[in-house]
Amino acid sequence: MRTLARELQTKVGTQPTVKGWLHKKRLLGGLTFIVVRDRSGLTQALVKEKGEVEKLRGLQVGTVLEITGVVASDDRAPGGVEIHETSLKIDVPVEAEPPIEIDKPLDQFHKSDLLDTLFEYRVIGLRNPKEQAVFKIQSEIVEAIRMYLRSQDFTCIRTPKLLAAATEGGAEVFKFDYFGKEATLAQSPQFYKQMMVGVFERVFEISPVYWGARHVGCRKTSATKRDS
């Protein structure tokens, strides 16, 4: 049964299996340490057996693998625990060197002469824990807004984003051909929310809105209510 990195603190003394991507590999004083990344965080493991170390030969960051071993407390390791007596199973080996070192701060790449590299390999750079944190924070903020509105008896709705004509005036709209007909992207959900308050009284939507070709993809949180 799979154990996530965030669960290991409660597994000291047991022998779980952690699955994920090879995030870092290093040698210290003849000892081999690896760090494995899963959706919940990082797990450090000490690999001592010669046969297990040999399995790592030539493998690069991004290799998909499973580690099984005894969880031990160690304040120096991510999460305060480390896996010992480690055995490895390589699921998907990666032998090509990565163009971006995701185990290091990406601030060094946020320079004008390196931005092309960063953007070209964005799919890899996003695996850096600090880059992941941006999306996790955004997710928590959206969830907090949603929970608050739901606690105030608002109903979440989904309004159309592809329209036959603009629903609001006074703003440039984003127009395009849709199977031979002209269509526009929705500038705002307000028109539909005004319809739905007559149904639910309180409604909200967290979704993209599009207002002008130069401002495509703005995300908007909006709520409408009608109280008697």
ABEGO torsion letter per residue (X at the ends): XBBBAAAAAAABGBBBBBBEBBABBBBBGGBBBBBBBBAAEBBBBBBABAAAAAAABGBBBGBBBBBBBBBBBBAABBGGBBBBGBBBBBABBBABBBABBAABBAAAABBAAAAAAAAAAAAAAAABAAAAAAAAAAAAAAAAAAAAAAAAGBBBBBBBABBABBABBGBBBBBBBBGGBBBBBBABAAAAAAAAAAAAGBBBBBBBBBBEAAABGBBBBBBBBBBX
